[in-house]
Amino acid sequence: MPSVEYYCPCLSNAPHPPPPHLESSSFNFHPLHSLFFCEECDAVRCNRCVMVEVSGYYCPNCLFEVPSASVRAEKNRCARNCFMCPNCSNTLTVVASDPPDNGESRSSPIVLSAVGEPPFFLYCNHCRWDSAEVDITFEKPTGLAAQLQKFEDSAPEALEFERLKEHFEPFLRASSSSASHPTSSLHHHVNPITAAASSALAREISGVPKYNALSRSRSGREKAAAKQEFPEYRSRVETGASKGLLSGSGGEADVDLLKHLESASEVASLEQRWVNSWTTSLHANDLKPLRIPLHSKKSKRCPTCRHILIKPEQKAQSVRFKIKLVAANYLPAITVTLPHAQAAMEMMKRSSTLNKSASAAIMEEHSLAAAGGMIAGKTYPFHLSFTNPLYDPIQVRLHVLRSAAPAPVGEGGKARAPFAVTLPSSAFPIAAFAEAWEYEDDEDMFGDDGDLDGARGKDRDGRGRTRTVGVLERRANVTIVGGEVVLGKEARGNVKFNMLVTYTYRSDDPEPDNDDVTASPSKSHNKQPEMKTFSFYTLVELGNVVRRDENKMDTDP
């Protein structure tokens, strides 16, 4: 399908975008709705180059805002009564046990009420799962997260992780103290986690010689001796001695489960086991309820000037933004259409409605054109629609970047389609953006009569043929211009080309000149507004090219 994408120069050192026939060029272009615009740098930014900062945490179920200091202690999960079903990921509700009836066990329908007799348990209204199946019940209906956290903290994996943190805590403190007093400028940005990771990567491996430049000096030998004095870690339990550490690791219990497997639903899926922080059992009946993970709201900054581009509101219930500098509010939106594809679609609809018989070759050509395909050796017009998001009119000028042809490839490879693109050479205006109620009159909607007459006169050239290159239509803040692509006889592949778009707009805050610093207020007030120019690159893709011989082979019976 024809499309237009915008260029972000974060992955390239060159001022111009890479040729479109290169496979790696697709990573430099993005849709307009995913880009940002920095007013301080006057540059386009994408999600790859912006700096992301977490502005707040909240629970997606109860929308409770969690302080940043409590996130780590609560293990990035909600500390209230918000739980997730291990089978269907639906939200669980707290229900009470039914009162005993003549000494019999609980067999009546479950009463969804938070008031009743203990024990309380979690129940899923979607898949009818309850926590009583895994022997998890509660004495009271409040503070369930703290009660469930006791089960999680008492797990062998959690205890082993706490032992690991206690073992490495002295080393992290020593690394942080050494990083706070750097010996050279190369260690200004070293943190304890990076130091621990570097030490782990630099550990000695049996059979592999190790080179250490610091060992030649006295200080280097002292540091090496200090590292050797670091005690060796010993696990709390032996490997395989704990059921929790062995579950899901391919032991005899898992083999026995697969031997006596009657249904695939008895085995927990990979998605169900990945939501846990530790290795879980393969039995679907052993899955336990989980506290709902917290979500975060993120702010984004420009990587060059650190100016804020995106800043959401702090409240979890709000979906608004305090700052929202998206590229769609600064750059004109461009869409491309192929008139021959639209005409082929209309022709196919009429033929199917009227049940008219047509030859197979004509129907094949119409179906190819309707799919956006083009035949080699022909000339096709295309339309570019520009929408102005600014409150001031702009002047737009287009320029096609001529990229060099790639090196010859083998017969099995795909060569770039040889083609020539023609665009309007002169600048064309686009009206300012305004609200919908301001376009009630036809004169405001389509411009002045003189402009319309001029546009109608330009639709035909001197020979009386319809002109396809130039301004074709103007309405409100949208201007449609026509272009033309000439395909060679040996053309093949996708028709892509880089297009430079330059537009001129009026600046609301003109910069004062050095000579006018001491000017009077009356003179500065009469100063004309400053006109600024901004340029950006786009990638225009028109569609696939089919050679004539391939088209004939497809149409032959």
Protein Blocks (a to p, Z undefined) as FASTA:
>chain_A
ZZdddddfklpcbfbdcdfkbmklmmmpccfklpccdfklopacdfklpccddfbdcdfk
lopacdfklmmmnoopafbdcdcdfklopacddddddddeehiacfbdcdddfbdcdddd
dddfklopafklnopacfbfghklmmmmmmmmmpmklmmmmmmmmmmmmmmmmmmmmmmm
cfbfklmmccfklmmmmmmmmpccehiacddfklmpmklmmmmmmmmmpccdddfbdghk
amklmgonlpaklmmmmmmpcbfklpccfklmmmpmbdcdfbfklpccdddddddddddd
dfklopafbdcdfblkbccdfbdcdfklmbccdddddfklmmmmmmmmmmmmnopacdfk
lmmmmmmmmnopacehiacddddddddfbfbdcddddddddddddddddfkbccdddddd
dddfbdcdddddddfklmmbfklmnopfklmmmmmmmmpcfkopacfbdcfbdchjbccd
dddddddfkbgcjdddddddddddddfbdcddfklmmpcfklmmmpccdddddddddddd
fbdcddfklmmmmmpZZ
